[in-house]
Amino acid sequence: MASPHRHRSTNKPLGETVATARNSIGSAHDEVGERTPVPASDTPAANHHSAGTIYLLDYLPDLAADIDGEAAEAARRALRLPAISLSSGRCEMHACEADPRVIGTPFGLVIIDGLLARETTLAGRTSMSLYGPVEVIDPRPDLDSPLRMSGMVICPDQATVAILDDRVLASMRRWPHIIARLFTLTMRQLELSDVRSAIGKLERVEDRLLAFFWMLAERFGRRGPDGASVNLPLTHEAIGQLIGARRSTVSLGLRALYEQGMLTRLEDGSWLLAPKSLERITGDDSPDPDPQPVAAV
């Protein structure tokens, strides 16, 4: 189901780890469980150190799908990139630029292991997006937006990333098909954003939760006889930021799904989706076991 290059699992729930990365500065909660946004400047930067080098095409072989024979091996050698290990904290591009192994100006990161979370706060509400192995991210903020949003990329626990620098640009000039393949990769990531946007528009919070967890299962999960499991511990607050709901609403929705046998939290912190839960969100006409939906907020 998922990429063979999986994220490093952690028993500490995402949400708690993001809060830890912020060093718990200014994270008071109001009566509905919404966190006061923490300025990016108050979030400690992630510690980073060299993780050696990686051959990008070993992780993204599709980039060389249009290159044959000796040219493919030459492209593999040309795309040997510096990798860094990140601790929990704010991920910033200037830290990558300062790496002496970088050639030219880096323009993005490829996640090799672990997870990164992008948080965006607008008008007091925070949205979160997750990025996992073999996904591309640019941690630089958009300073030209007129919406006065605050945002940052956070490493919740630990992660390893490869730095995209001028070696990638030189390889694209030599093998132009790599550009098209990289473009396809980033477009697929945008499609995931479209899916998450569609999930946020579902009226019932239970449907939002099921669709969201199935999306995670396709990216990070495993499928077995009992359903699909996602070994990604998440706090209710983090789930709310990911699907556009308040923490209290998420808690009610998760309780309803547990009672319906749709979604179970296992002892190790992972989540198990029952097979019938997929039928529910893909248009199955069977009777709804819970005629009183939890109102989505």
KOLGUGU-89378 format. One record per residue (C-alpha): x, y, z. Coordinates in steps of 0.25 Angstrom, whole numbers, plus 5000, padded with zeros to 4 digits. Layout:
% residues N
XYZ...
END
This chain:
% residues 297
500050005000501050105004502450144999503550045004504250165010503450175022503450285033504150255046503050215056502950285069502150255081501950395085500650455078500850555067500350685074501050665087502350655079502050775071501750845084503050795089503750845077503150985080503750965094502350985100502451135099501151215099500251085097499151125106497751055102496351125103495051055106494950985093496350935092496951035082498351065084498851205084499751215072501251215076502151315068503151245059504251325065503951255078504051115073505451065075506151025062506450875060507850825062508450765050509650685046510250615034509550485031510550455019510050455005508950384998508750344983507450414980507050314969507050204979505950264986505250324974505550234963504350284955505150404952506050324943504950244936505250304923506750284924507350154919508650084921509950154924509250284924508350244936509550204944510250334941508950404945509050324958510450364961510150514958508950514967509750484980509250584990509650625004508750575015508450635029507850585041506850675048506450675063505050725067504950875065504750975054505350935040505951055032506551055019507651155023508251035032508350955019508951065012510051075022510450925020511850925014511450805005510350884998510650934984509951064980508651104986507750994991506250994986505650884994505750765002505350615000504950545012505750415014505250365027504250425038503150525036503150685035501950765038501550895032500750985041499951105036499251205045498151305039497251385048497551305060497251165054498351065050498450965039499450855038499950775026500850645028502050615018502650475019503750395012504050424997503250554998503750684994503650805003504150955002504251005017504351145013503151235016502351315006502751455011501951525000500551475004499551595007498851505017499851525028499851375031500951315040501451175037502651085039503150945036503350865048504150735051503250675061504250565065505450525057505550525042506650505031506550595018507350615006507650755000507250784986508350874981509050914968509450764965507950744962507850864953509150814945508550674944507250734939507950814928508650684924507450594925506250684923505250564925505650574940504950714940503650644935503750534945503950634957502850714952501950594953502350564967502050704972500750704965500350574972500650644985499750754981498650654978498750604992498550744997497250744988496850624994497050675008496250805004495150714999495150635013495050765020493750795013493050665017491850705026491950595036493250595045493250435045493350435030494450535030495150455040495050325032495450385019496650455026497150325032496950245019497750355012498850335023498750185021499050195006500250275009500850215022499950095025499849945024498749865020498349735026497249635028496649725039496749855031497749965029498650005041499350135042500550145052500450295053500050335067499250465066498650555077497250595075497750735074498650705063497550625055496650745057497750835050497850735039496350715036495850855039495050825052495150865067495850765076494550745084493850705071494950615067494850545081493350525079493450475065494550375069493650325080492550295071493450225061493950135072492550105076492250065062493449975060493950065049495250115055496050065067497250125075498250005078499049995090500350035083499650165078499350125064498050125058497250015051496250045040495149935039494949885024493449935025493950075028494450095013493050055008492450165016493250275010493250224996491750224994491250095000489750105002489650015015488850075026489650165035489850105049489850245055488650325050489050445059490350505053491350585061491250725056492550765049493150895053
END
